[in-house]
Amino acid sequence: MFSWGVGDSKRKMITENPEPLFRRDSELLLELADDDTRLELNLLSVMTDIAAALINYRVENALSQKELAKRLECSQAMVSKIESGDYNFTIRKLFDIVNKLNGHVSVRIDFSDDNSDLDASEEQVAIWESVNSQNIERMERSA
């Protein structure tokens, strides 16, 4: 759900138990959380993914927050708020921002019964990736 921090990427096992010795705090928190808390954590995860995508876009394009704000026709303070993950987007506002950066929004909705063990990749919102002709053809074939 949340990204790994800095540290040793090698996990050691003390028994044949398939569980890692140290599990991510977010995984344990989700496991122990009630439904309302789990919903809030999943929402926070999506908001964090959106913030990370915007930061990545800005860094990859060597833009300051002020320069990005100019492209988005908003204030630098608004860019800062979005990048902090503290901005609750409307769908229209999200589309507006992505459109101004020549990107697209991609959402995956899963109605499976078992949502407690969703892979983080199933919860991510990929918003800055361009669609190329191969992807369009593949989508048309699967529709």
C-alpha positions in Angstrom: 0.0 0.0 0.0 2.6 2.5 1.0 6.1 2.7 -0.4 9.1 1.1 1.4 11.4 3.4 3.3 15.2 3.4 3.2 16.8 0.3 4.5 18.1 -3.1 3.9 16.2 -4.7 1.0 17.2 -8.2 2.1 14.6 -9.9 4.3 15.8 -12.7 6.5 13.6 -15.7 7.6 14.0 -17.3 10.9 11.8 -20.3 10.2 10.2 -21.9 7.2 7.2 -19.7 7.8 6.5 -17.9 4.5 5.8 -14.6 6.4 8.7 -12.1 6.3 10.3 -11.4 9.6 9.3 -7.8 9.4 6.1 -6.8 7.6 5.3 -3.3 6.5 3.5 -1.3 9.1 0.9 -0.4 6.5 0.1 -4.1 5.8 -0.3 -4.8 9.6 -2.4 -1.6 10.0 -4.7 -2.6 7.2 -5.1 -6.1 8.6 -6.1 -4.8 12.0 -8.2 -1.8 10.9 -12.0 -1.6 10.9 -13.8 -1.0 7.7 -13.9 2.8 8.1 -10.2 3.0 8.8 -9.4 0.7 6.0 -11.4 3.0 3.6 -9.5 6.0 4.8 -6.2 4.3 4.4 -7.0 3.2 0.9 -8.1 6.8 0.1 -4.8 8.1 1.5 -2.9 5.6 -0.6 -4.6 6.9 -3.8 -4.0 10.5 -2.8 -0.4 9.7 -2.1 -0.1 8.0 -5.5 -1.5 11.1 -7.2 0.9 13.4 -5.3 3.9 11.1 -6.2 2.9 11.2 -9.9 2.8 15.0 -9.9 6.2 15.2 -8.1 7.7 12.7 -10.6 6.3 14.7 -13.5 7.8 17.9 -12.1 11.2 16.4 -11.4 11.4 14.5 -14.7 10.7 17.8 -16.5 13.1 19.8 -14.4 10.3 22.2 -13.2 10.1 24.2 -10.0 6.8 24.2 -8.2 6.3 27.8 -9.4 6.9 26.7 -13.1 4.5 23.8 -12.7 1.9 26.2 -11.2 2.2 28.4 -14.2 1.5 25.4 -16.5 -1.5 24.4 -14.3 -2.7 28.0 -14.1 -2.8 27.9 -10.3 -0.6 29.1 -7.4 2.6 27.6 -6.2 0.9 27.1 -2.8 -1.7 24.9 -4.6 1.0 22.8 -6.2 2.6 22.4 -2.8 -0.7 21.3 -1.3 -1.3 18.8 -4.1 2.3 17.4 -3.7 1.8 17.0 0.0 -1.0 14.6 -0.6 -3.3 16.9 1.3 -5.6 17.9 -1.6 -8.9 16.0 -2.1 -9.4 16.2 -5.8 -12.7 16.2 -7.6 -12.6 14.0 -10.7 -13.0 17.1 -12.8 -10.1 18.9 -11.2 -7.9 15.8 -11.6 -8.8 15.6 -15.3 -8.1 19.3 -15.7 -4.6 19.0 -14.2 -3.7 15.9 -16.1 -5.0 17.4 -19.4 -2.9 20.5 -18.9 0.2 18.2 -18.7 -0.9 16.3 -21.8 -1.5 13.1 -19.8 -4.5 10.8 -19.2 -6.2 9.4 -16.2 -6.5 5.6 -15.8 -8.6 4.1 -13.0 -9.0 0.4 -12.0 -12.1 -0.4 -10.0 -12.2 -3.9 -8.4 -15.4 -5.3 -6.9 -13.9 -8.6 -5.8 -15.1 -10.0 -2.4 -11.6 -10.1 -0.9 -10.3 -6.6 -0.8 -8.2 -7.0 2.3 -5.2 -8.4 0.3 -5.3 -6.2 -2.7 -1.9 -5.8 -4.3 -0.7 -2.1 -4.3 -0.5 -2.3 -8.1 -4.3 -2.8 -8.2 -4.9 0.4 -6.2 -2.7 2.7 -8.1 -3.9 5.5 -10.2 -1.6 5.9 -13.2 -2.2 9.5 -14.4 0.9 10.7 -16.3 1.6 7.9 -18.8 0.9 8.7 -22.4 -1.3 6.3 -24.4 0.5 5.0 -27.5 -1.1 3.4 -30.6 -0.3 -0.2 -29.4 -2.1 0.4 -26.1 -5.2 1.8 -28.0 -5.2 -1.2 -30.3 -4.9 -3.6 -27.4 -7.8 -1.8 -25.5 -10.0 -1.9 -28.7 -9.4 -5.7 -29.0 -10.2 -6.4 -25.4 -13.4 -4.4 -25.5 
